[in-house]
Amino acid sequence: MRKAYLPTIAALTLLTGSMFAQKPEVVIGPGLNSGRTAYTQAFNRTLDRDTVYILTGIYIVDSTYTLTVESGTLIKGDTVATLLISRGAKIMADGTKDAPIVFTSMRPAGQRAPGDWGGIVLLGSAPTNRATEPVIEGGTNTLGGAAGAQAAYGGTNPTDNSGVMRYVRLEYPGYRFQPNNEINGLTMG
């Protein structure tokens, strides 16, 4: 009788161990504690659900490239970390009701608070009622060089498409660069 239970106990032990196995963590961007340092993704990239990603710095998806995020993916934001989808670039973040994509604070649960990380900035090229080449707020225009230029939005394409964000949850974002100049959880230009 005792031998009959051993395979069942072994199977339950393996199943329990795999359920709580830690996913590997991968840092994307310029590196931990890099503050507002810009990093430009000049290639197509996919973030998969089997990895936890740590977003760092001002992570810019360059024009003509796509950032794809699989459903069920967890992305943790380092202090000030911001994901900026520049004009012409796309984000394809298509979560599901049962497997949402979650952007959250890098801090441990119970210590998280609004403002722990920047947020997501989507910049399109559709016509606006603003001046030519308006720049999104939040201090992204102070990055300088090509990175600063990527903070511009608007244009002449009324059918512009910056991608998909469905079943995406943003937790504890918001970064105040200066008074009346901040990155909110989701900023669109």
TITI-644930 format. One line per field, with one value per atom (N, C-alpha, C, O): residue number from 1; atom name; x, y, z. Coordinates in pm, whole numbers, plus 50000, padded with zeros to 5 digits. Layout:
<sites>
nr = NUM,...
atom = CA,...
east = X,...
north = Y,...
up = Z,...
</sites>
This chain:
<sites>
nr = 1,1,1,1,2,2,2,2,3,3,3,3,4,4,4,4,5,5,5,5,6,6,6,6,7,7,7,7,8,8,8,8,9,9,9,9,10,10,10,10,11,11,11,11,12,12,12,12,13,13,13,13,14,14,14,14,15,15,15,15,16,16,16,16,17,17,17,17,18,18,18,18,19,19,19,19,20,20,20,20,21,21,21,21,22,22,22,22,23,23,23,23,24,24,24,24,25,25,25,25,26,26,26,26,27,27,27,27,28,28,28,28,29,29,29,29,30,30,30,30,31,31,31,31,32,32,32,32,33,33,33,33,34,34,34,34,35,35,35,35,36,36,36,36,37,37,37,37,38,38,38,38,39,39,39,39,40,40,40,40,41,41,41,41,42,42,42,42,43,43,43,43,44,44,44,44,45,45,45,45,46,46,46,46,47,47,47,47,48,48,48,48,49,49,49,49,50,50,50,50,51,51,51,51,52,52,52,52,53,53,53,53,54,54,54,54,55,55,55,55,56,56,56,56,57,57,57,57,58,58,58,58,59,59,59,59,60,60,60,60,61,61,61,61,62,62,62,62,63,63,63,63,64,64,64,64,65,65,65,65,66,66,66,66,67,67,67,67,68,68,68,68,69,69,69,69,70,70,70,70,71,71,71,71,72,72,72,72,73,73,73,73,74,74,74,74,75,75,75,75,76,76,76,76,77,77,77,77,78,78,78,78,79,79,79,79,80,80,80,80,81,81,81,81,82,82,82,82,83,83,83,83,84,84,84,84,85,85,85,85,86,86,86,86,87,87,87,87,88,88,88,88,89,89,89,89,90,90,90,90,91,91,91,91,92,92,92,92,93,93,93,93,94,94,94,94,95,95,95,95,96,96,96,96,97,97,97,97,98,98,98,98,99,99,99,99,100,100,100,100,101,101,101,101,102,102,102,102,103,103,103,103,104,104,104,104,105,105,105,105,106,106,106,106,107,107,107,107,108,108,108,108,109,109,109,109,110,110,110,110,111,111,111,111,112,112,112,112,113,113,113,113,114,114,114,114,115,115,115,115,116,116,116,116,117,117,117,117,118,118,118,118,119,119,119,119,120,120,120,120,121,121,121,121,122,122,122,122,123,123,123,123,124,124,124,124,125,125,125,125,126,126,126,126,127,127,127,127,128,128,128,128,129,129,129,129,130,130,130,130,131,131,131,131,132,132,132,132,133,133,133,133,134,134,134,134,135,135,135,135,136,136,136,136,137,137,137,137,138,138,138,138,139,139,139,139,140,140,140,140,141,141,141,141,142,142,142,142,143,143,143,143,144,144,144,144,145,145,145,145,146,146,146,146,147,147,147,147,148,148,148,148,149,149,149,149,150,150,150,150,151,151,151,151,152,152,152,152,153,153,153,153,154,154,154,154,155,155,155,155,156,156,156,156,157,157,157,157,158,158,158,158,159,159,159,159,160,160,160,160,161,161,161,161,162,162,162,162,163,163,163,163,164,164,164,164,165,165,165,165,166,166,166,166,167,167,167,167,168,168,168,168,169,169,169,169,170,170,170,170,171,171,171,171,172,172,172,172,173,173,173,173,174,174,174,174,175,175,175,175,176,176,176,176,177,177,177,177,178,178,178,178,179,179,179,179,180,180,180,180,181,181,181,181,182,182,182,182,183,183,183,183,184,184,184,184,185,185,185,185,186,186,186,186,187,187,187,187,188,188,188,188,189,189,189,189
atom = N,CA,C,O,N,CA,C,O,N,CA,C,O,N,CA,C,O,N,CA,C,O,N,CA,C,O,N,CA,C,O,N,CA,C,O,N,CA,C,O,N,CA,C,O,N,CA,C,O,N,CA,C,O,N,CA,C,O,N,CA,C,O,N,CA,C,O,N,CA,C,O,N,CA,C,O,N,CA,C,O,N,CA,C,O,N,CA,C,O,N,CA,C,O,N,CA,C,O,N,CA,C,O,N,CA,C,O,N,CA,C,O,N,CA,C,O,N,CA,C,O,N,CA,C,O,N,CA,C,O,N,CA,C,O,N,CA,C,O,N,CA,C,O,N,CA,C,O,N,CA,C,O,N,CA,C,O,N,CA,C,O,N,CA,C,O,N,CA,C,O,N,CA,C,O,N,CA,C,O,N,CA,C,O,N,CA,C,O,N,CA,C,O,N,CA,C,O,N,CA,C,O,N,CA,C,O,N,CA,C,O,N,CA,C,O,N,CA,C,O,N,CA,C,O,N,CA,C,O,N,CA,C,O,N,CA,C,O,N,CA,C,O,N,CA,C,O,N,CA,C,O,N,CA,C,O,N,CA,C,O,N,CA,C,O,N,CA,C,O,N,CA,C,O,N,CA,C,O,N,CA,C,O,N,CA,C,O,N,CA,C,O,N,CA,C,O,N,CA,C,O,N,CA,C,O,N,CA,C,O,N,CA,C,O,N,CA,C,O,N,CA,C,O,N,CA,C,O,N,CA,C,O,N,CA,C,O,N,CA,C,O,N,CA,C,O,N,CA,C,O,N,CA,C,O,N,CA,C,O,N,CA,C,O,N,CA,C,O,N,CA,C,O,N,CA,C,O,N,CA,C,O,N,CA,C,O,N,CA,C,O,N,CA,C,O,N,CA,C,O,N,CA,C,O,N,CA,C,O,N,CA,C,O,N,CA,C,O,N,CA,C,O,N,CA,C,O,N,CA,C,O,N,CA,C,O,N,CA,C,O,N,CA,C,O,N,CA,C,O,N,CA,C,O,N,CA,C,O,N,CA,C,O,N,CA,C,O,N,CA,C,O,N,CA,C,O,N,CA,C,O,N,CA,C,O,N,CA,C,O,N,CA,C,O,N,CA,C,O,N,CA,C,O,N,CA,C,O,N,CA,C,O,N,CA,C,O,N,CA,C,O,N,CA,C,O,N,CA,C,O,N,CA,C,O,N,CA,C,O,N,CA,C,O,N,CA,C,O,N,CA,C,O,N,CA,C,O,N,CA,C,O,N,CA,C,O,N,CA,C,O,N,CA,C,O,N,CA,C,O,N,CA,C,O,N,CA,C,O,N,CA,C,O,N,CA,C,O,N,CA,C,O,N,CA,C,O,N,CA,C,O,N,CA,C,O,N,CA,C,O,N,CA,C,O,N,CA,C,O,N,CA,C,O,N,CA,C,O,N,CA,C,O,N,CA,C,O,N,CA,C,O,N,CA,C,O,N,CA,C,O,N,CA,C,O,N,CA,C,O,N,CA,C,O,N,CA,C,O,N,CA,C,O,N,CA,C,O,N,CA,C,O,N,CA,C,O,N,CA,C,O,N,CA,C,O,N,CA,C,O,N,CA,C,O,N,CA,C,O,N,CA,C,O,N,CA,C,O,N,CA,C,O,N,CA,C,O,N,CA,C,O,N,CA,C,O,N,CA,C,O,N,CA,C,O,N,CA,C,O,N,CA,C,O,N,CA,C,O,N,CA,C,O,N,CA,C,O,N,CA,C,O,N,CA,C,O,N,CA,C,O,N,CA,C,O,N,CA,C,O,N,CA,C,O,N,CA,C,O,N,CA,C,O,N,CA,C,O,N,CA,C,O,N,CA,C,O,N,CA,C,O,N,CA,C,O,N,CA,C,O,N,CA,C,O,N,CA,C,O
east = 50082,50000,50087,50058,50192,50281,50346,50364,50383,50448,50355,50402,50225,50129,50124,50094,50151,50146,50273,50267,50384,50511,50508,50552,50458,50453,50363,50394,50253,50162,50230,50219,50298,50368,50479,50498,50553,50660,50603,50661,50491,50429,50381,50400,50318,50271,50388,50377,50497,50615,50672,50705,50683,50733,50639,50684,50509,50411,50415,50416,50417,50422,50550,50547,50662,50789,50790,50843,50731,50731,50633,50656,50524,50427,50490,50456,50579,50638,50781,50850,50824,50959,50968,50876,51076,51095,51131,51214,51067,51099,51230,51258,51309,51432,51399,51296,51485,51467,51570,51687,51525,51613,51597,51485,51707,51706,51707,51791,51612,51611,51625,51567,51704,51732,51877,51959,51909,52049,52105,52226,52022,52070,52006,51952,52010,51950,52007,52125,51921,51958,52019,52101,51978,52033,51954,51988,51848,51771,51710,51644,51732,51673,51764,51747,51858,51946,51864,51784,51885,51809,51873,51995,51787,51828,51735,51613,51789,51706,51707,51812,51588,51570,51559,51457,51661,51664,51656,51732,51563,51538,51401,51348,51344,51217,51248,51344,51165,51189,51057,50952,51065,50950,50982,51085,50893,50903,50808,50688,50863,50778,50736,50800,50627,50565,50649,50621,50750,50833,50948,51030,50954,51060,50998,50899,51055,51016,51117,51238,51066,51153,51160,51060,51281,51302,51330,51436,51235,51247,51330,51303,51433,51520,51536,51521,51567,51592,51474,51360,51502,51400,51420,51511,51337,51348,51268,51145,51338,51275,51270,51373,51150,51137,51145,51057,51251,51279,51177,51117,51159,51063,51095,51211,50993,50994,51015,51013,51034,51053,50932,50852,50919,50804,50851,50947,50782,50799,50673,50563,50689,50577,50585,50690,50473,50468,50361,50244,50402,50309,50212,50245,50094,49997,50059,50133,50027,50079,50219,50276,50275,50411,50408,50317,50509,50527,50649,50758,50629,50738,50741,50641,50856,50871,50954,51060,50907,50977,51070,51030,51195,51293,51252,51168,51309,51276,51290,51393,51188,51182,51168,51143,51184,51179,51055,50945,51074,50965,50980,51090,50870,50868,50811,50696,50890,50850,50842,50943,50722,50701,50702,50605,50810,50825,50741,50690,50726,50649,50699,50820,50608,50644,50667,50658,50698,50719,50584,50482,50584,50460,50485,50594,50382,50379,50262,50149,50289,50186,50174,50236,50095,50074,49930,49840,49910,49775,49755,49769,49721,49695,49556,49484,49520,49386,49327,49398,49198,49133,49199,49217,49233,49293,49445,49504,49507,49653,49688,49741,49657,49687,49837,49915,49876,50014,50018,49933,50117,50123,50255,50363,50245,50358,50341,50236,50442,50429,50562,50660,50563,50682,50780,50740,50905,51008,51017,51077,50956,50961,50884,50795,50918,50845,50698,50664,50614,50471,50460,50533,50369,50352,50432,50404,50532,50613,50593,50658,50505,50483,50393,50305,50416,50337,50332,50421,50229,50224,50354,50407,50403,50525,50652,50762,50638,50757,50833,50955,50764,50829,50753,50648,50804,50744,50611,50509,50611,50490,50518,50632,50412,50423,50382,50280,50462,50435,50422,50516,50306,50281,50278,50199,50363,50371,50336,50404,50233,50189,50220,50279,50179,50205,50076,50078,49965,49839,49838,49910,49756,49748,49701,49621,49750,49709,49666,49679,49615,49582,49693,49673,49810,49926,50020,50001,50121,50224,50295,50285,50366,50444,50545,50612,50556,50651,50636,50735,50514,50504,50581,50599,50626,50704,50623,50566,50618,50542,50608,50730,50529,50587,50647,50642,50702,50762,50913,50978,50970,51115,51185,51308,51108,51173,51243,51337,51199,51264,51401,51476,51434,51563,51670,51783,51636,51733,51846,51956,51820,51924,51941,51908,51993,52025,51906,51793,51933,51827,51721,51603,51760,51663,51562,51443,51607,51517,51424,51307,51476,51393,51284,51179,51306,51206,51089,50995,51092,50983,50877,50777,50899,50803,50688,50704,50573,50458,50382,50414,50281,50200,50261,50377,50179,50226,50110,50015,50120,50021,49952,49886,49964,49907,49780,49790,49662,49539,49506,49420,49572,49547,49661,49680,49737,49850,49805,49693,49892,49861,49986,50089,49978,50093,50090,50173,49993,49989,49864,49758,49879,49768,49809,49919,49720,49736,49600,49509,49589,49463,49491,49586,49408,49428,49569,49644,49602,49730,49701,49619,49767,49747,49875,49984,49859,49971,49954,49855,50051,50044,50156,50272,50124,50217,50307,50422,50258,50341,50322,50248,50388,50374,50504,50549,50563,50690,50679,50648,50705,50699,50839,50924,50861,50990,51009,51114,50907,50902,50756,50669,50725,50584,50516,50570,50400,50322,50394,50366,50484,50559,50591,50696,50497,50511,50478,50415,50521,50482,50374,50397,50257,50149,50157,50248,50065,50067,50070,50153,49981,49975,49962,49862,50063,50065,50060,50142,49966,49954,49963,49899,50043,50059,50048,50058
north = 49882,50000,50126,50223,50123,50237,50271,50389,50171,50192,50259,50329,50238,50298,50450,50520,50501,50645,50718,50838,50651,50715,50785,50900,50723,50796,50920,51022,50911,51025,51138,51254,51107,51208,51271,51393,51191,51244,51338,51444,51301,51385,51517,51622,51512,51634,51725,51847,51668,51747,51818,51937,51748,51810,51918,52025,51894,51991,52116,52227,52099,52213,52293,52416,52224,52293,52374,52485,52320,52393,52510,52609,52500,52609,52733,52845,52713,52825,52855,52935,52791,52817,52964,53017,53026,53167,53183,53110,53280,53311,53389,53464,53372,53452,53599,53633,53686,53830,53882,53843,53970,54029,54180,54231,54251,54398,54446,54405,54535,54596,54746,54806,54807,54949,54971,54882,55091,55124,55062,55067,55003,54938,54992,55103,54911,54950,55081,55111,55158,55286,55384,55468,55373,55462,55592,55677,55606,55731,55758,55671,55878,55922,55898,55963,55808,55776,55711,55620,55758,55704,55577,55561,55488,55367,55354,55365,55330,55319,55177,55119,55121,54988,55009,55058,54972,54988,54851,54820,54770,54636,54593,54651,54491,54435,54346,54270,54356,54278,54220,54283,54098,54035,54006,53947,54048,54016,53899,53911,53787,53669,53649,53698,53576,53555,53471,53467,53402,53314,53387,53325,53519,53600,53722,53775,53767,53893,53997,53976,54108,54212,54329,54369,54384,54504,54618,54622,54711,54825,54932,54967,54984,55085,55204,55193,55320,55442,55484,55446,55564,55604,55509,55528,55408,55302,55347,55353,55379,55434,55327,55270,55300,55213,55306,55389,55290,55377,55356,55249,55458,55451,55334,55298,55276,55158,55026,54921,55027,54903,54876,54966,54751,54708,54640,54563,54671,54599,54516,54570,54383,54291,54236,54190,54240,54189,54080,54107,53958,53846,53860,53921,53802,53803,53731,53634,53780,53720,53764,53710,53861,53908,54009,54091,54003,54097,54183,54132,54317,54413,54501,54565,54505,54587,54710,54699,54827,54951,54993,55001,55019,55078,55224,55276,55290,55430,55514,55508,55590,55681,55609,55675,55477,55404,55440,55445,55464,55503,55432,55424,55381,55319,55421,55463,55462,55564,55501,55455,55498,55446,55567,55643,55585,55704,55695,55588,55808,55812,55707,55696,55632,55529,55393,55290,55390,55264,55208,55277,55082,55020,54941,54887,54934,54841,54746,54790,54618,54517,54443,54338,54499,54444,54395,54469,54271,54216,54107,53988,54152,54058,53997,54025,53916,53857,53879,53918,53853,53868,53778,53818,53657,53561,53572,53517,53642,53658,53801,53823,53899,54038,54064,53989,54169,54217,54317,54406,54304,54390,54467,54408,54599,54688,54735,54788,54716,54752,54805,54815,54838,54886,54771,54655,54804,54706,54680,54583,54768,54753,54629,54582,54574,54456,54489,54602,54389,54407,54459,54415,54551,54612,54741,54820,54764,54885,54971,55074,54929,55000,55121,55119,55226,55349,55419,55400,55502,55580,55660,55715,55665,55740,55656,55711,55525,55439,55430,55409,55446,55443,55539,55590,55566,55668,55631,55688,55534,55495,55468,55441,55474,55448,55573,55636,55610,55727,55678,55620,55702,55666,55793,55884,55800,55918,55880,55797,55941,55910,56021,56123,55999,56098,56147,56191,56138,56192,56344,56397,56414,56560,56600,56530,56711,56765,56910,56968,56968,57111,57191,57307,57131,57197,57249,57226,57319,57371,57256,57141,57289,57189,57126,57196,56993,56919,56945,56978,56933,56949,56837,56728,56866,56770,56733,56820,56605,56556,56604,56618,56628,56671,56554,56440,56582,56478,56481,56391,56582,56595,56514,56515,56442,56361,56448,56403,56574,56663,56710,56768,56686,56729,56622,56641,56510,56401,56439,56386,56530,56575,56484,56366,56541,56464,56393,56441,56277,56199,56154,56148,56124,56080,56190,56162,56314,56426,56449,56482,56431,56447,56342,56366,56226,56120,56149,56071,56259,56297,56380,56420,56406,56483,56392,56270,56453,56379,56463,56580,56402,56472,56459,56421,56492,56484,56498,56570,56429,56444,56314,56306,56211,56081,56055,56010,56083,56065,55919,55892,55823,55681,55619,55497,55700,55650,55543,55547,55447,55337,55306,55267,55323,55297,55157,55124,55074,54937,54905,54963,54810,54760,54756,54713,54801,54783,54735,54815,54603,54544,54454,54376,54466,54393,54416,54323,54544,54587,54665,54756,54628,54695,54771,54716,54899,54983,55012,55072,54968,54987,55078,55059,55175,55262,55348,55374,55395,55483,55629,55662,55716,55861,55923,55897,56004,56067,56216,56258,56296,56441,56494,56496,56536,56591,56729,56758,56814,56949,56979,56904,57086,57121,57137,57202,57078,57083,57020,57057,56928,56863,56721,56695,56629,56494,56387,56413,56267,56148,56082,56049,56065,55999,55850,55806,55772,55629,55597,55518,55657,55641,55779,55848,55821,55952,55931,55857,55997,55980,56115,56212,56118,56238,56203,56291
up = 50000,50000,50000,49930,50078,50090,49956,49925,49877,49748,49648,49559,49660,49568,49583,49486,49699,49723,49679,49652,49670,49636,49501,49493,49392,49264,49272,49212,49345,49359,49435,49395,49542,49621,49537,49542,49462,49377,49271,49246,49209,49107,49166,49106,49282,49348,49386,49374,49431,49467,49345,49352,49231,49109,49059,49018,49062,49017,49103,49051,49234,49326,49305,49304,49288,49266,49139,49136,49031,48904,48906,48837,48983,48992,49055,49018,49148,49219,49176,49238,49069,49019,48977,48914,49010,48978,48830,48777,48766,48628,48626,48719,48522,48513,48493,48434,48543,48526,48427,48432,48337,48238,48244,48238,48257,48259,48114,48035,48081,47948,47964,48055,47877,47886,47923,47907,47974,48002,48130,48152,48214,48336,48462,48464,48568,48695,48747,48728,48811,48872,48771,48808,48644,48541,48528,48447,48608,48606,48470,48413,48419,48293,48173,48069,48183,48072,47961,47986,47839,47726,47671,47671,47625,47555,47435,47451,47317,47197,47145,47117,47132,47072,46923,46875,46848,46703,46635,46544,46682,46628,46678,46772,46616,46665,46784,46783,46889,47010,47060,47049,47115,47178,47323,47354,47412,47554,47580,47556,47628,47645,47790,47883,47806,47938,48032,48152,47981,48065,48133,48201,48115,48173,48239,48190,48351,48414,48365,48374,48314,48260,48356,48415,48372,48452,48354,48291,48342,48253,48321,48436,48252,48312,48219,48098,48279,48202,48119,48145,48017,47919,47802,47720,47793,47692,47571,47575,47461,47341,47232,47195,47182,47065,46943,46921,46865,46752,46640,46629,46559,46449,46358,46339,46302,46214,46287,46223,46418,46493,46582,46610,46626,46706,46834,46834,46943,47069,47087,47100,47087,47106,47247,47290,47319,47456,47461,47435,47493,47498,47615,47717,47601,47710,47831,47815,47950,48073,48111,48206,48040,48070,48183,48193,48269,48380,48352,48328,48356,48339,48462,48496,48530,48650,48616,48553,48657,48628,48739,48856,48703,48794,48816,48743,48914,48941,48815,48749,48781,48668,48533,48432,48527,48401,48322,48376,48192,48104,47971,47916,47920,47788,47691,47705,47592,47497,47358,47304,47300,47165,47072,47069,46997,46915,46787,46752,46719,46595,46498,46474,46441,46345,46408,46340,46537,46609,46652,46646,46695,46742,46870,46892,46952,47064,47037,47012,47044,47025,47158,47179,47248,47382,47388,47428,47349,47336,47441,47414,47563,47671,47657,47561,47753,47756,47896,47988,47909,48038,48142,48257,48102,48195,48205,48297,48112,48114,48072,47964,48161,48125,48126,48187,48059,48063,48178,48187,48266,48383,48385,48381,48390,48415,48559,48594,48641,48782,48836,48763,48962,49031,49057,49072,49061,49093,49243,49287,49321,49467,49511,49440,49627,49676,49705,49738,49692,49724,49867,49957,49888,50019,50034,50124,49948,49953,49829,49814,49740,49615,49638,49725,49558,49571,49436,49352,49415,49291,49274,49371,49152,49123,49133,49124,49151,49161,49029,49030,48917,48785,48695,48735,48575,48489,48428,48463,48335,48266,48120,48082,48039,47896,47821,47852,47720,47637,47492,47437,47432,47292,47208,47235,47107,47022,46879,46818,46826,46691,46593,46629,46469,46364,46298,46183,46370,46319,46334,46418,46254,46268,46408,46470,46456,46586,46570,46462,46677,46676,46742,46780,46755,46817,46710,46591,46755,46666,46595,46636,46491,46420,46515,46591,46510,46592,46743,46809,46799,46944,47015,46961,47135,47214,47337,47403,47367,47481,47610,47616,47712,47840,47916,47870,48029,48112,48110,48164,48047,48046,47940,47932,47856,47753,47650,47584,47635,47540,47589,47511,47713,47767,47751,47794,47688,47674,47580,47592,47488,47396,47276,47281,47169,47049,46991,46999,46931,46867,46966,46931,47090,47190,47219,47231,47231,47254,47137,47155,47015,46896,46891,46831,46952,46951,47044,47049,47117,47204,47131,47190,47002,46923,46879,46868,46855,46807,46706,46684,46645,46545,46406,46389,46308,46170,46074,46100,45963,45857,45820,45716,45903,45872,45953,46067,45898,45975,46006,46089,45940,45967,46046,46043,46116,46195,46294,46345,46320,46410,46492,46436,46622,46710,46771,46855,46728,46776,46856,46835,46950,47031,47177,47210,47264,47409,47460,47481,47480,47523,47643,47643,47744,47869,47922,47949,47936,47992,48119,48119,48227,48355,48391,48387,48426,48470,48618,48660,48697,48843,48891,48852,48973,49045,48956,48993,48839,48757,48794,48888,48720,48735,48782,48893,48697,48733,48708,48596,48809,48796,48769,48858,48645,48605,48665,48723,48652,48707,48736,48691,48808,48826,48689,48599,48673,48549,48429,48315,48454,48346,48392,48450,48366,48421,48318,48215,48349,48274,48360,48477,48301,48373,48345,48275,48397,48373,48225,48180,48149,48004,47944,47965,47869,47807,47656,47601,47590,47445,47375,47414,47271,47190,47043,46958
</sites>
